[in-house]
Amino acid sequence: MCGRYSQAKDPATLAEEFDAVDATEGAWPGPEHNVAPTTTVIAVVDRHPRDGAGKADPQRLERSLRAMRWGLVPGWADDPKVGSRMINARSDSLTSKPAFRRAAKGRRCLLPADGWFEWQRDGPGGRKVPYFITLPGGRSIAFAGLWETWRPKDAPKGTLGPGDGPLISTTVVTIDAAGPLTAIHHRMPLVLPAERWKAWLDPDNDDPTDLLEPPPPELLTSFELRQVSTKVNNVKNHGPELLEETHDEPEQVGLDLDIDRDLEADVPATQ
């Protein structure tokens, strides 16, 4: 699974790295080394640009960075609070679960990350040891993600609803852990190498089944796994020191996220 990650690069840097236009419109919250559920994050999408009348141009695609809230809120949900239960989406249920299947057909995104945190239990009933998983050389990791748009049901017709407009939310697609990552946890984010980005982002491909393969072996073996401080357990801590390797055994700090609970649960369908 993926319950915390680091996303510290600014939109300009990510736009260059992912060959995208920055459309975050000032919504980037700043460097965050301990991204938690319901946090605003940056996502990468490919969409057909629209003209002044709102008509999409099927011959063109535009890649852009968008600000989204982590925790998918389906368009039919009654309450956006369900998003806190939808931070992960299991790859084997994308096309079957009501919460994910519409987004899986044409609202796929990439979630850039410096790396992610995973907790390993140190023996039966033992303490949970946090690890940070990253790539060497400061390269970004691209999680496969889904995104959705939610509007209040009582919003006047033809408007975006109260406040600043619709809620755009996202979730991280997860798969069975593979390679050396199996030593830490049984689940992992679906990490996409650059050669798979275009296919995953293609909004005209409504069947993602063939896009859910695990990362290639050469990518899996290039990950760096480092034990880090249990300070990451507290969402109030979010500085770069959380990414530093440590082999100390400090007093266990309470973990805000229940890492033993499957956060890939669905919510009852209402349509």
N, C-alpha and C positions, 0 to 999 in steps of 0.2 A: 504494500500500500504506500501511499505518500501522504503524510499528515503535516509535514513541515518542509519548507525548502528555502533556499536563498535566491533572491533576485535583486542584485545590487547595481547592475549596469543601467545607465541612463538611456532614455529612448533614442537619443542620437546615435549612441554606440550600437544599440540593438538594431536600429534601422539599417545601419551600414552592414552589420553582420548577417542580417536576414534579407538584405536587398529589398527593403520595404519603405513605405512612406509613413512618417510619424503622424498618426491621427489620434493620439492620446489626448490632445487638446488641454494640456496642463493638468491632467488628472493623475499623473504619476505621483505617488506618495513619497518618493525618495528611496534611497538605498535601504533595503530590508533584508537582513541576514537571517531572519527567523519568521518567514511568511507563515501565517496561521490562517485557518479557515475564516471566511468572510472578509479577509483583507483584499484591497484592490491590487490587482496584478496586471502585468502587461501580457497580451496575447498577440499572436500573429495570425492573420486571416487572409484568404484570397477571395475577392468578391467581384462580381461584374459591376463596373461603375454605372451610376444612374444619371440621366440627364435632368434638366430642371423640372420636367414633368413627372419624374420618378420612374421612368422607364429604363430598365436595365439593358445594357449593350451586351448581347450574348457572344460577341466576337472578341471582347476584351476582358482581361482580368487585371485587377489591381491588388497588389499585396500591401497590407498596411498593418501598423501596430494599433491595437485598441486596448483601452483600459476596461477591465472586467472584474467583477467580484467573484472570489473563489468560493464555490459552492453552488452547484447548478440549481436554478429555479425553473422548472418547466413552465411553459406559457399558460397551462391550464391550472396551475397551482392556486389555491385560495389564499395562501399566506407565503410570503417570501422567506419566512423563517425555515421552511423545509430545506433550504439550500445548505444549512449547516450539517445536514445528514448526507449531502450529495457531493462531497469533495472528491470522491473517487468513483469511477465507473468501470466495472469489471469488463474486460474485453469480450468474454464469452456471453455477455448479456446485453450488449449494445443494441442489437437489433430486435430484442424481444421485450425488454422492460419499457413500459410506457414513458418513464422519465427520460430515457435516453434515445429511443429509436428515431424520433424526428431529427434530433440534432445529429445523430450518427449518419443520417442520409445526406445531409448537405451543409451542416454547420460544425465542421471540424476545424480545429485550430492547433497551433503550436504554443506551448508555454515555455519561454526561455528561462533557464535556471543556471545558476552557478554550480548547483549541486543540491542534493536533498539529504535529509536526516532520516535515519532508521534506527530503531531500538532493538537490541539483542538482549534476551533474557540470559543472565549469567547463572546458569544452572537452575534446577527445579526450585521454584519459589524464590529465586534470587533476584537481585536488583536488575533494573533495566539499564543497559549500557548504551548511550547514544553514539552513533557513528555518522560521519559526514561522508557522502559519496560524491565524487567530483571527477572532472577530467583534467589532465595535466595541461599546463600552459595557459590557463585562464580561458579555455574554450567554453562556450556556452553549451549546455545540454538542452535539447529540445524534447520536452514531453509532448506526447500526443494528447490532445484535449478536445472537448466538445464545448459548444457555447449555445446559449439560448437567450431570448428576449422575453421579459415579463412585464406586463402592464396591469395595473389594478383593474378589476372587472367593472368598477363604477366610473372609470375614466370616460369623459364625454366622447362620443363618436367623432373620429377625425382628429383627435388630439393624442399627445403622447402620455397624457395623464398628469397628475399633480407632481410638483417638485421639479427636478431637473430632467425629467423624461423617463424613458423605460429603463428598467434594470437589466443590464447585460451581465450575465453570469457564466461561469465556466467550471469544468471539472477535469480532473486528470484521469486518463485511461490507464488502468493497471493490468498487469499480466502475472503469471507465475514467475517467480524469481528464477534467474538462469545464471550459469557460470559461477564465479566466485561470490556473487551476491547472495546465493542460497545459504551461505554461512551466517548471514545477518538476519534475514527475514524471508518468509515464504512468498511474499508478494513484492512487486517493484513497479515503478512507472514504466509505461511503454515509451522507451527512448528511441527516437527516430534519427538515423544518420541523415546527413544533408541530401543524399541522393533519393531519399524517400519523402522529402518535404513536399514537393510539388504534387505527388499523387495523393498524399494525405489531405492537403488543403483544397484539392479540386472540388468545387461546389457542385459540379455537374455529374460526379460519380456518386450514385446513391447507394452503392453497396460496398461498405468498407471491409468486408470479410477478408479479402486477400491482402489487406494492409495491416493486419494485426500480428504479423510475424515478430518473434523476439528480435532484439538487436543482433547484428552479425557478431560472430565470435571475436573478431578483432576489436570491436567496440567494447564488448563485455570485459575483455581482458585488459583494456586500457584504463578502466576505472580505478581511481585511488580511493581506498577505504581507510579512514582515519578515525580513531576514537577521539571523542571531544568531550568537553565538560558537560555535566548535567545541568548547567545553567540554562542550556537550551530548552529544558523542560518548561521553563516559565516564559510565557509569551511577552512578558514585560522586558525581557532581555532580548536585544536585537542588534547588537554591535558585531563588528567583524571578528572580535576575539572568540566568538562562538565557533568559528571555523578552524581554530587552531588545535593542533593535535595535543592530546594529553593522555598520560597513562596513570594519572593519579586516581585515587579512589576517594573522592570527597563524599561528605554526607549526602545521601540521596535526596534530591530535591523533588518535590511533588510534581508529577507530570500532568499538565492541564489536559492533554489529549489522551484519551484511553486507547493506548496503542493495541490492546488486545481485542478491541471491538471492531467489527467489520464496518467501515464507514463507506461501504459501497451499497448500502441498503437502498431499496426503492421506497416510494411513498404510494399510497393507494391512488389508482387512476380515478379521475372524476369525469372522464369523457370516453 
